[in-house]
Amino acid sequence: MITWGKFFEEGKKIIMPLTIQIHHAVADGYHCSLFFSDVNKILLNPEEYLK
C-alpha cells in the first residue's frame, strides 16, 4: 500500500510525505529502496516524465 500525503512548503522546499507498507514475504527493504529511488528520480526531473 502506498500513501501520499498533502504537500506543503517548508522554506524553499516542497515537502510531501510518502509511505509504503509491504508484507515481508513479498518484498524486503531492497525493493522498497528501489521504489523510493525511482520516485526520487521522477520528482527531480518531472518534465522528463510528464511529456
Distance bins in CASP14 RR format, pairs under 12 A and 6 or more apart:
PFRMAT RR
TARGET T0000
AUTHOR 0000-0000-0000
RMODE 2
METHOD distances of the structure
MODEL  1
1 18 0 0 0 0 0 1 0 0 0 0 0
1 19 0 0 0 0 1 0 0 0 0 0 0
1 20 1 0 0 1 0 0 0 0 0 0 0
1 21 1 0 1 0 0 0 0 0 0 0 0
1 22 1 0 0 1 0 0 0 0 0 0 0
1 23 0 0 0 0 1 0 0 0 0 0 0
1 26 0 0 0 0 0 1 0 0 0 0 0
2 17 0 0 0 0 0 1 0 0 0 0 0
2 18 1 0 0 1 0 0 0 0 0 0 0
2 19 1 0 0 1 0 0 0 0 0 0 0
2 20 1 0 1 0 0 0 0 0 0 0 0
2 21 0 0 0 0 1 0 0 0 0 0 0
2 22 0 0 0 0 1 0 0 0 0 0 0
2 32 0 0 0 0 0 1 0 0 0 0 0
2 35 0 0 0 0 1 0 0 0 0 0 0
2 36 0 0 0 0 0 1 0 0 0 0 0
2 38 0 0 0 0 0 1 0 0 0 0 0
2 39 0 0 0 0 1 0 0 0 0 0 0
3 16 0 0 0 0 0 1 0 0 0 0 0
3 17 1 0 0 1 0 0 0 0 0 0 0
3 18 1 0 0 1 0 0 0 0 0 0 0
3 19 1 0 1 0 0 0 0 0 0 0 0
3 20 1 0 0 1 0 0 0 0 0 0 0
3 21 1 0 0 1 0 0 0 0 0 0 0
3 22 0 0 0 0 0 1 0 0 0 0 0
4 15 0 0 0 0 0 1 0 0 0 0 0
4 16 1 0 0 1 0 0 0 0 0 0 0
4 17 1 0 0 1 0 0 0 0 0 0 0
4 18 1 0 1 0 0 0 0 0 0 0 0
4 19 0 0 0 0 1 0 0 0 0 0 0
4 20 0 0 0 0 0 1 0 0 0 0 0
4 39 0 0 0 0 1 0 0 0 0 0 0
4 43 0 0 0 0 0 1 0 0 0 0 0
5 15 0 0 0 0 1 0 0 0 0 0 0
5 16 1 0 1 0 0 0 0 0 0 0 0
5 17 1 0 1 0 0 0 0 0 0 0 0
5 18 1 0 0 1 0 0 0 0 0 0 0
5 19 0 0 0 0 1 0 0 0 0 0 0
6 14 0 0 0 0 0 1 0 0 0 0 0
6 15 0 0 0 0 1 0 0 0 0 0 0
6 16 1 0 0 1 0 0 0 0 0 0 0
6 17 1 0 0 1 0 0 0 0 0 0 0
6 18 0 0 0 0 0 1 0 0 0 0 0
7 13 0 0 0 0 0 1 0 0 0 0 0
7 14 1 0 1 0 0 0 0 0 0 0 0
7 15 1 0 0 1 0 0 0 0 0 0 0
7 16 1 1 0 0 0 0 0 0 0 0 0
7 17 0 0 0 0 1 0 0 0 0 0 0
7 18 0 0 0 0 0 1 0 0 0 0 0
7 43 0 0 0 0 0 1 0 0 0 0 0
8 14 1 0 0 1 0 0 0 0 0 0 0
8 15 1 0 1 0 0 0 0 0 0 0 0
8 16 1 0 0 1 0 0 0 0 0 0 0
8 17 0 0 0 0 1 0 0 0 0 0 0
9 15 1 0 0 1 0 0 0 0 0 0 0
9 16 0 0 0 0 0 1 0 0 0 0 0
10 16 0 0 0 0 0 1 0 0 0 0 0
10 17 0 0 0 0 0 1 0 0 0 0 0
13 43 0 0 0 0 0 1 0 0 0 0 0
14 43 0 0 0 0 1 0 0 0 0 0 0
14 46 0 0 0 0 0 1 0 0 0 0 0
15 43 0 0 0 0 0 1 0 0 0 0 0
16 39 0 0 0 0 0 1 0 0 0 0 0
16 40 0 0 0 0 0 1 0 0 0 0 0
16 43 0 0 0 0 1 0 0 0 0 0 0
18 32 0 0 0 0 0 1 0 0 0 0 0
18 35 0 0 0 0 1 0 0 0 0 0 0
18 36 1 0 0 1 0 0 0 0 0 0 0
18 38 0 0 0 0 0 1 0 0 0 0 0
18 39 1 0 0 1 0 0 0 0 0 0 0
18 40 0 0 0 0 1 0 0 0 0 0 0
18 42 0 0 0 0 0 1 0 0 0 0 0
18 43 0 0 0 0 1 0 0 0 0 0 0
19 32 0 0 0 0 0 1 0 0 0 0 0
19 35 0 0 0 0 0 1 0 0 0 0 0
19 36 0 0 0 0 0 1 0 0 0 0 0
19 39 0 0 0 0 0 1 0 0 0 0 0
20 26 0 0 0 0 0 1 0 0 0 0 0
20 27 0 0 0 0 1 0 0 0 0 0 0
20 29 0 0 0 0 1 0 0 0 0 0 0
20 31 0 0 0 0 1 0 0 0 0 0 0
20 32 1 0 1 0 0 0 0 0 0 0 0
20 33 0 0 0 0 0 1 0 0 0 0 0
20 34 0 0 0 0 0 1 0 0 0 0 0
20 35 1 0 0 1 0 0 0 0 0 0 0
20 36 1 0 0 1 0 0 0 0 0 0 0
20 38 0 0 0 0 0 1 0 0 0 0 0
20 39 0 0 0 0 1 0 0 0 0 0 0
21 27 0 0 0 0 0 1 0 0 0 0 0
21 32 0 0 0 0 1 0 0 0 0 0 0
21 35 0 0 0 0 0 1 0 0 0 0 0
22 28 0 0 0 0 1 0 0 0 0 0 0
22 29 0 0 0 0 1 0 0 0 0 0 0
22 30 0 0 0 0 0 1 0 0 0 0 0
22 31 1 0 0 1 0 0 0 0 0 0 0
22 32 1 0 0 1 0 0 0 0 0 0 0
22 33 0 0 0 0 0 1 0 0 0 0 0
22 34 0 0 0 0 0 1 0 0 0 0 0
22 35 0 0 0 0 1 0 0 0 0 0 0
22 36 0 0 0 0 0 1 0 0 0 0 0
23 29 0 0 0 0 0 1 0 0 0 0 0
23 31 0 0 0 0 0 1 0 0 0 0 0
23 32 0 0 0 0 0 1 0 0 0 0 0
24 30 0 0 0 0 0 1 0 0 0 0 0
24 31 0 0 0 0 0 1 0 0 0 0 0
24 32 0 0 0 0 0 1 0 0 0 0 0
25 31 0 0 0 0 0 1 0 0 0 0 0
26 32 0 0 0 0 0 1 0 0 0 0 0
27 33 0 0 0 0 0 1 0 0 0 0 0
27 34 0 0 0 0 1 0 0 0 0 0 0
27 35 0 0 0 0 1 0 0 0 0 0 0
28 34 0 0 0 0 0 1 0 0 0 0 0
28 35 0 0 0 0 0 1 0 0 0 0 0
29 35 0 0 0 0 1 0 0 0 0 0 0
29 36 0 0 0 0 1 0 0 0 0 0 0
29 37 0 0 0 0 0 1 0 0 0 0 0
30 36 0 0 0 0 0 1 0 0 0 0 0
30 37 0 0 0 0 0 1 0 0 0 0 0
31 37 0 0 0 0 0 1 0 0 0 0 0
31 38 0 0 0 0 0 1 0 0 0 0 0
32 38 0 0 0 0 0 1 0 0 0 0 0
32 39 0 0 0 0 0 1 0 0 0 0 0
33 39 0 0 0 0 0 1 0 0 0 0 0
33 40 0 0 0 0 0 1 0 0 0 0 0
34 40 0 0 0 0 0 1 0 0 0 0 0
34 41 0 0 0 0 0 1 0 0 0 0 0
35 41 0 0 0 0 0 1 0 0 0 0 0
35 42 0 0 0 0 0 1 0 0 0 0 0
36 42 0 0 0 0 0 1 0 0 0 0 0
36 43 0 0 0 0 0 1 0 0 0 0 0
37 43 0 0 0 0 0 1 0 0 0 0 0
37 44 0 0 0 0 0 1 0 0 0 0 0
38 44 0 0 0 0 0 1 0 0 0 0 0
38 45 0 0 0 0 0 1 0 0 0 0 0
38 49 0 0 0 0 0 1 0 0 0 0 0
39 45 0 0 0 0 0 1 0 0 0 0 0
39 46 0 0 0 0 0 1 0 0 0 0 0
39 49 0 0 0 0 0 1 0 0 0 0 0
40 46 0 0 0 0 0 1 0 0 0 0 0
41 48 0 0 0 0 1 0 0 0 0 0 0
41 49 0 0 0 0 1 0 0 0 0 0 0
42 48 0 0 0 0 1 0 0 0 0 0 0
42 49 1 0 1 0 0 0 0 0 0 0 0
42 50 0 0 0 0 1 0 0 0 0 0 0
43 49 0 0 0 0 1 0 0 0 0 0 0
43 50 0 0 0 0 0 1 0 0 0 0 0
45 51 0 0 0 0 0 1 0 0 0 0 0
END
